[in-house]
């Protein structure tokens, strides 16, 4: 897979404060890559550097194997902050102004309005739009140049549940068309539902980078219960269990990678133990995220 973005030891300092510290990442073509972290973790600063609106202190980055520059920048559509539209103009008129500024074909306007489902409201004034509609118009403005990469900073911030769901579906739809998307978020749920890959930042430092699928697979823990008293002894000699904890008469068994509840059940049955309760648990992204943040505090 082609590398769209490569970051090497990127650092940004504001006096004695290090906003981004020796950050190295790669984003492949077609990824929906989430930059996840609490407020103040360096997400927006990183995106600002990548878009040449913030100067880096040290390190380097390249887009499509090329150093940053005006030609490369034309392949990127971005929303770093809420774009300013004229409240008394319609969506179409506002996008005509954006097209003039960006040098984008005005013929693209109807197409992008249809994509973000605002075509029926294209002649309505911007001030009559809901917050979710305003955010969709922002995405339409970023799509005007038909960019290869979309950069979105907290795209669902401040939206109600319906607005969040609409923006998520829109991001998925854009990704299906082959565009690479990089989004910053502090919402675990957003990253888990929308992204293919993600990294975790804290105070500008990279704590983790990997695919969402791998996290979703995770290592299984199985909650098991049986009326057979010998179950503890049998579990303790199971060579595919890494940890056994007794909780309220149940045993929570953490299994080695690629071992599942069915394997544990078969093992117990082979030892003459029938279970009365068997429940698979996987470590959620939220739990892993919180553990990563806690580990970094103790490091």
Secondary structure, DSSP 8 states (H G I E B T S, - for coil): --EEEEEEEEEEEETTEEEEEEEEEEEETT-EEEEE--TTSSHHHHHHHHTTSS--SEEEEEETTEES-HHHHTTEEEESS-----TTSBHHHHHHHHHHHHT--TTHHHHHHHHTT-GGGTTSBGGGS-HHHHHHHHHHHHHTT--SEEEEESTTTT--HHHHHHHHHHHHHHHHTT-EEEEEES-HHHHHHH-SEEEEEETTEEEEEEEHHHHHH--EEEEEE-S-TTHHHHHHT-TTEEEEEEETTEEEEEE-TT--HHHHHHHHHHTT---SEEEEEE--HHHHHHHHHHHHHH-
